[in-house]
Amino acid sequence: MRVAIVDDDSIVCSSLSTILKATGTADIAWVACDGETAVDRYEADNPDVLLIDVQMPVMDGLVASRKIIDAHPNAKILILTTFADESYIAKALEIGTKGYLIKQDVSSVIPAVQSVMAGQVVMGAQVLQKLHVGNASPAWNDVSQAYKSEVVQFPGRFANLTERERDVLQLVAEGYDNREIAAKLFLSEGTVRNRISDILAKTNITNRTKLAVEWLACQ
């Protein structure tokens, strides 16, 4: 997998590059420090996944993401920022990015990149909480309700889960990755993966992000 990183903080770029390379998760395609450069670089060299900040000089990450997705509808863009701002999250979802993470969740970056590469949409724990609440501006409610539309249609889909499956699901909803869930529940990572696959099959939900959103909506 080839990942590009866009952030105006060189330390962040360096740290992410080191983490992704040292763990064997990805090669770094290129690094940029503003949105305008990211758009130009993307045209010249399409990475598999693009990690991009929101607030940057010259052109912010959301504007850059829209430009890239308009030109490349299949672009896999993951927002990585310090801002859990509802308007930013709503805009990111509206644009069609594949995820929104808060920088404090550094441990979530690797599984998030892997999930985005696999075609899933990924949201950090704080973002999922805001999707669940959905009580801010009308524009935010429109986007969050559209994202959670299946909740209303299938309110009882968790009824057939076992107690252990609900334990796993709760930790998924709280933003833990498979390794962390395994450690907390004293299971192997393989068992956790199998449990999540069983939960997705039982609930007829397509990915773990929607699974978490709907579970939180039922609380």
C-alpha positions as CSV (number, residue, x, y, z in Angstrom):
1,M,0.0,0.0,0.0
2,R,1.2,3.5,-0.8
3,V,0.1,6.4,1.5
4,A,0.5,10.1,1.0
5,I,0.5,12.5,4.0
6,V,-0.6,16.1,4.0
7,D,0.0,18.2,7.1
8,D,1.6,21.6,7.7
9,D,3.4,20.2,10.8
10,S,6.6,18.5,9.6
11,I,6.8,16.6,12.9
12,V,3.4,15.0,12.3
13,C,4.4,14.1,8.7
14,S,7.7,12.5,10.0
15,S,6.0,10.6,12.8
16,L,3.3,9.2,10.6
17,S,5.8,8.2,8.0
18,T,7.9,6.4,10.6
19,I,4.9,4.6,12.1
20,L,3.6,3.4,8.7
21,K,6.9,2.3,7.4
22,A,8.3,0.8,10.6
23,T,5.1,-1.4,11.1
24,G,5.2,-2.5,7.4
25,T,1.8,-1.0,6.9
26,A,2.6,1.2,3.9
27,D,5.3,2.9,1.8
28,I,5.1,6.7,1.8
29,A,4.3,7.9,-1.7
30,W,4.9,11.6,-1.0
31,V,4.4,14.3,1.7
32,A,2.9,17.8,1.3
33,C,2.4,20.7,3.7
34,D,-0.7,22.4,2.2
35,G,-3.9,21.5,0.3
36,E,-2.9,23.1,-3.0
37,T,0.3,21.1,-3.2
38,A,-1.6,18.0,-2.3
39,V,-4.0,18.5,-5.3
40,D,-1.1,19.0,-7.7
41,R,0.8,16.0,-6.3
42,Y,-2.3,13.8,-6.4
43,E,-2.7,14.5,-10.1
44,A,0.9,13.5,-10.7
45,D,0.9,10.4,-8.4
46,N,-2.2,8.8,-7.1
47,P,-1.5,7.1,-3.7
48,D,-3.7,4.2,-2.4
49,V,-4.7,6.3,0.6
50,L,-4.3,10.0,1.3
51,L,-4.0,11.2,5.0
52,I,-4.8,14.9,5.2
53,D,-5.3,17.6,7.9
54,V,-8.0,20.2,7.8
55,Q,-6.6,23.5,8.8
56,M,-3.5,24.3,6.6
57,P,-2.1,27.3,4.7
58,V,-2.9,28.2,1.1
59,M,-5.8,25.6,0.8
60,D,-7.4,23.7,3.6
61,G,-7.8,19.9,3.6
62,L,-11.5,19.9,3.0
63,V,-11.3,22.1,-0.1
64,A,-8.4,20.0,-1.3
65,S,-10.3,16.8,-0.7
66,R,-13.3,18.0,-2.6
67,K,-11.1,18.9,-5.6
68,I,-9.4,15.6,-5.5
69,I,-12.6,13.6,-5.2
70,D,-14.3,15.6,-8.0
71,A,-11.4,14.6,-10.3
72,H,-10.9,11.1,-8.9
73,P,-14.2,9.8,-7.5
74,N,-12.6,6.6,-6.2
75,A,-10.0,8.5,-4.1
76,K,-9.5,7.1,-0.6
77,I,-9.1,10.1,1.6
78,L,-8.8,9.9,5.4
79,I,-9.1,13.1,7.4
80,L,-6.6,13.3,10.3
81,T,-7.0,16.4,12.4
82,T,-7.1,17.9,15.9
83,F,-10.6,19.3,15.3
84,A,-13.7,17.3,16.2
85,D,-15.8,20.1,14.8
86,E,-19.3,19.1,13.7
87,S,-19.2,21.4,10.6
88,Y,-15.9,19.8,9.5
89,I,-17.1,16.3,10.1
90,A,-20.3,17.0,8.2
91,K,-18.4,18.5,5.3
92,A,-16.0,15.6,5.2
93,L,-19.0,13.1,5.0
94,E,-20.7,15.3,2.4
95,I,-17.6,15.4,0.2
96,G,-17.2,11.7,0.3
97,T,-14.0,11.2,2.3
98,K,-13.5,7.7,3.7
99,G,-13.0,8.6,7.3
100,Y,-12.3,11.2,10.0
101,L,-9.9,10.6,12.8
102,I,-8.7,12.8,15.7
103,K,-4.9,13.1,16.0
104,Q,-5.0,12.0,19.6
105,D,-6.0,8.6,18.4
106,V,-2.6,7.8,17.0
107,S,-3.0,4.1,17.7
108,S,-6.0,4.1,15.4
109,V,-4.1,5.3,12.3
110,I,-2.8,2.0,11.2
111,P,-6.1,0.0,11.4
112,A,-7.9,3.0,10.0
113,V,-5.6,3.2,6.9
114,Q,-6.0,-0.6,6.5
115,S,-9.8,-0.4,6.7
116,V,-10.0,2.5,4.2
117,M,-7.7,0.6,1.8
118,A,-10.2,-2.3,2.2
119,G,-13.1,0.0,1.1
120,Q,-14.6,0.8,4.5
121,V,-15.5,4.1,6.0
122,V,-13.7,4.9,9.3
123,M,-14.7,7.3,12.1
124,G,-12.9,8.0,15.3
125,A,-14.6,7.4,18.7
126,Q,-15.2,11.1,19.3
127,V,-16.7,11.5,15.8
128,L,-19.0,8.5,16.3
129,Q,-20.3,10.1,19.5
130,K,-21.1,13.3,17.6
131,L,-22.9,11.3,14.9
132,H,-24.9,9.6,17.6
133,V,-25.9,12.9,19.3
134,G,-26.7,14.7,16.0
135,N,-28.3,17.7,17.8
136,A,-26.3,20.6,16.3
137,S,-27.0,22.7,13.2
138,P,-29.6,21.7,10.6
139,A,-26.9,21.1,8.1
140,W,-25.1,18.7,10.4
141,N,-28.3,16.9,11.3
142,D,-29.1,16.4,7.6
143,V,-25.7,14.7,7.0
144,S,-25.6,12.7,10.2
145,Q,-29.1,11.4,9.8
146,A,-28.4,10.4,6.2
147,Y,-25.4,8.5,7.4
148,K,-27.4,6.8,10.1
149,S,-30.6,6.3,7.9
150,E,-30.6,2.5,8.4
151,V,-31.0,2.8,12.1
152,V,-34.6,3.8,11.8
153,Q,-35.3,1.0,9.3
154,F,-33.8,-1.8,11.3
155,P,-34.2,-1.0,15.1
156,G,-34.1,-4.6,16.3
157,R,-31.3,-6.0,14.4
158,F,-29.1,-6.5,17.5
159,A,-31.6,-8.7,19.2
160,N,-30.0,-12.0,18.2
161,L,-26.4,-11.2,19.3
162,T,-24.9,-13.1,22.2
163,E,-23.7,-11.4,25.3
164,R,-20.1,-11.9,24.2
165,E,-20.8,-10.4,20.8
166,R,-22.4,-7.4,22.5
167,D,-19.2,-7.0,24.5
168,V,-17.1,-7.0,21.3
169,L,-19.5,-4.6,19.6
170,Q,-19.4,-2.1,22.5
171,L,-15.6,-1.9,22.2
172,V,-15.8,-1.5,18.4
173,A,-18.2,1.4,19.0
174,E,-15.8,2.9,21.5
175,G,-13.1,3.0,18.8
176,Y,-10.9,0.1,19.9
177,D,-9.1,-1.9,17.2
178,N,-9.0,-5.7,17.1
179,R,-5.7,-6.0,19.0
180,E,-7.0,-3.8,21.8
181,I,-10.4,-5.6,22.0
182,A,-8.5,-8.9,22.2
183,A,-6.4,-7.7,25.1
184,K,-9.4,-6.3,27.0
185,L,-11.6,-9.5,26.5
186,F,-8.7,-12.0,26.8
187,L,-9.3,-13.3,23.3
188,S,-7.0,-13.9,20.3
189,E,-7.1,-11.3,17.5
190,G,-8.4,-14.1,15.2
191,T,-11.3,-14.8,17.5
192,V,-12.1,-11.1,17.6
193,R,-12.1,-10.9,13.8
194,N,-14.4,-13.9,13.6
195,R,-16.8,-12.4,16.2
196,I,-17.0,-9.2,14.3
197,S,-17.6,-11.1,11.0
198,D,-20.4,-13.0,12.8
199,I,-21.9,-9.8,14.1
200,L,-21.9,-8.2,10.6
201,A,-23.5,-11.3,9.2
202,K,-26.2,-11.4,11.9
203,T,-27.1,-7.7,11.7
204,N,-26.8,-7.5,7.9
205,I,-24.6,-4.4,8.3
206,T,-21.8,-3.9,5.7
207,N,-18.9,-2.6,7.8
208,R,-17.7,-1.9,11.3
209,T,-18.2,1.9,11.1
210,K,-22.0,1.6,10.3
211,L,-22.1,-1.1,13.0
212,A,-20.7,1.2,15.6
213,V,-23.0,4.1,14.5
214,E,-26.1,2.0,14.8
215,W,-25.1,0.4,18.1
216,L,-24.5,3.9,19.6
217,A,-27.8,5.0,18.3
218,C,-29.5,2.2,20.2
219,Q,-28.0,3.1,23.5
